[in-house]
């Protein structure tokens, strides 16, 4: 089978965030997540139909908390509290899980294996070594800085396995 994996373009990510959050989102090229971002990051692991690792998405806690608060129509202060305490509160974690699930649509292509969300890892949980290695590796990846209007911004890194 030929490789049908394609990294989405920044505009597609921007449009998906705006549609889901119902507010303006600014997207710019950004720096990849680094090992220092991992302890407080939020990660989504995506697998193919044979349960093989397909992609890893990483978000700085600031982006995850702000997007989660915006999705839940919570005040920006809810995100700020989570960032200050370096954890994702249950209501924000639930919203971020939904966000990560919707982001699966960035990975599915006609004629390619179906990709699904396997796991969301929040601060305090261990990121599996294989997912960590793919997230930090060079290769097929998209690194952005995403800012949610009236909330805040953070790093967004998507790496295909």
C-alpha positions in Angstrom: 0.0 0.0 0.0 1.3 3.5 -0.8 1.8 6.1 1.9 -1.4 8.2 1.9 -0.5 10.2 5.0 -0.5 13.9 4.5 0.3 16.7 7.0 -2.6 19.2 7.1 -1.9 22.8 6.2 -2.1 25.6 8.7 -5.3 27.1 7.2 -7.1 23.8 7.6 -6.1 23.7 11.3 -7.2 27.3 11.7 -10.6 26.7 10.1 -11.2 23.7 12.2 -10.4 25.5 15.4 -12.5 28.5 14.5 -15.5 26.3 13.5 -15.3 24.3 16.7 -14.6 27.1 19.1 -16.9 29.7 17.4 -14.3 32.5 17.7 -11.4 34.0 15.8 -8.2 32.0 15.9 -4.7 33.1 14.8 -2.3 30.5 13.4 1.3 31.1 12.7 4.4 28.9 12.1 5.8 27.9 15.4 8.6 26.1 17.1 8.2 22.4 17.8 7.5 21.2 21.2 10.6 20.2 23.1 11.4 17.9 26.0 10.9 20.8 28.4 7.3 21.2 27.2 6.4 17.5 27.9 5.8 17.5 31.7 2.9 19.9 31.4 1.8 19.2 27.8 -1.4 17.6 26.6 -1.0 14.9 24.0 -3.3 12.9 21.7 -2.2 9.6 20.3 -3.9 8.5 17.0 -3.8 5.0 15.6 -4.8 3.3 12.4 -7.2 0.3 12.0 -4.5 -2.1 13.1 -3.8 -0.2 16.3 -0.4 1.0 15.0 0.7 4.5 16.0 -0.2 6.9 13.2 0.3 10.4 14.7 1.0 12.2 17.9 -0.4 15.7 18.6 1.1 17.8 21.3 -0.3 21.0 22.8 1.3 23.3 25.4 -0.9 23.4 28.5 -1.7 27.1 27.7 -3.2 26.2 24.3 -5.1 23.1 25.6 -6.5 25.1 28.6 -7.5 28.1 26.5 -9.1 26.0 23.8 -10.9 23.9 26.4 -12.3 26.9 28.1 -13.4 28.5 24.8 -15.1 25.3 23.8 -16.9 25.1 27.1 -17.8 28.8 27.0 -16.0 29.2 30.2 -14.3 32.5 31.2 -10.6 32.9 30.4 -9.9 32.8 34.1 -10.7 29.1 34.1 -7.8 28.5 31.7 -5.5 30.9 33.6 -6.1 28.9 36.8 -5.3 25.6 35.1 -2.1 27.1 33.6 -1.1 28.5 37.0 -1.6 25.1 38.7 0.0 23.2 35.8 -2.9 20.8 35.4 -6.0 20.4 33.3 -9.1 20.4 35.5 -11.7 17.7 34.7 -14.1 20.1 32.8 -11.3 21.4 30.6 -9.9 17.9 30.1 -13.3 16.7 28.8 -13.4 19.6 26.4 -9.9 19.0 25.2 -10.7 15.3 24.6 -13.5 16.4 22.4 -11.2 18.8 20.6 -8.6 16.1 20.0 -11.4 13.8 18.7 -12.5 16.4 16.2 -8.9 17.0 15.2 -8.9 13.4 13.9 -10.6 14.7 10.8 -7.3 16.4 9.9 -5.8 12.9 9.5 -8.4 10.9 7.7 -8.2 10.7 3.9 -10.3 9.0 1.3 -8.6 5.7 0.3 -6.4 5.6 3.4 -6.8 3.6 6.6 -9.3 5.0 9.1 -7.5 7.0 11.8 -9.0 7.3 15.3 -8.1 8.9 18.6 -6.6 6.3 20.8 -5.7 8.2 24.0 -5.4 11.7 25.4 -2.7 12.3 27.9 -2.9 15.2 30.3 -0.3 16.7 32.7 0.6 14.2 35.4 0.2 11.2 33.1 3.1 9.4 31.4 3.6 9.8 27.7 4.5 6.4 26.2 8.1 6.3 24.9 7.1 5.6 21.3 4.8 8.6 21.2 7.4 10.8 22.9 10.0 9.8 20.3 7.7 10.6 17.4 6.6 13.9 18.8 10.2 15.1 19.3 11.6 13.6 16.0 12.1 15.4 12.7 10.0 14.2 9.8 6.4 14.6 8.7 5.2 17.3 11.1 3.4 20.6 11.5 4.4 23.1 14.2 2.2 26.1 14.9 1.5 28.7 17.4 -2.3 29.0 17.8 -4.0 31.9 19.6 -7.6 31.7 20.6 -9.1 35.3 20.6 -9.7 36.6 24.1 -8.1 33.5 25.7 -4.5 32.9 24.9 -2.0 31.0 22.8 0.4 28.1 22.8 2.3 25.5 20.8 0.6 22.9 18.6 2.8 20.1 17.2 1.5 17.3 15.0 3.9 14.6 14.0 3.1 11.6 11.8 4.7 8.3 12.7 
